[in-house]
């Protein structure tokens, strides 16, 4: 379980880096959706 949580955190870091370099509104929307989904998964496994 700890490894899964670590992977989620690393995924969030990658998404955040990609958000900074998003070149279109569509790309930004996809990345923000991915971030929200990843945060929800992380929150679910923290409780």
N, C-alpha and C positions, 0 to 999 in steps of 0.2 A: 504493500500500500504506500509506503514511503517513496518508493521509486516512482510510482504513478503520480504522486503529488509533486515530486521534483520535476517530472516531465511536463506537468501542467504549468508550473512556474516558468520553466524554460520556454514553453510555447508562448506564454504571455509576453516574455521579453522579446521574442522574435516578432510577434504581432506588433508590439509597440514600436520596434525599429522600423517595421514595414509601414506602419501608419505615418511615420515621419516622412517617408519617401513616396507616399501614394501620389500617383500622377493624375487620377481622375476621381470624380465623385463616386462612380460605381466601385472602383477599387477600394476607396475609403469606406463605403457602406459595407462591402463584403468583409473587410478587416474588422470593422467595429462589431459586426454581427459575430464574427469568429471570437473576438475578445469577450463579448457578452456570454457566449456559450461556454468558453473556457473558464471564465470567472464563476459561472453557475456550477460547473462541474467541480471546480476547486472548493467552492463553498459547501457543496453537497458532501464531499469527502472529508471536510474538516470537522463536520458535526457527527 
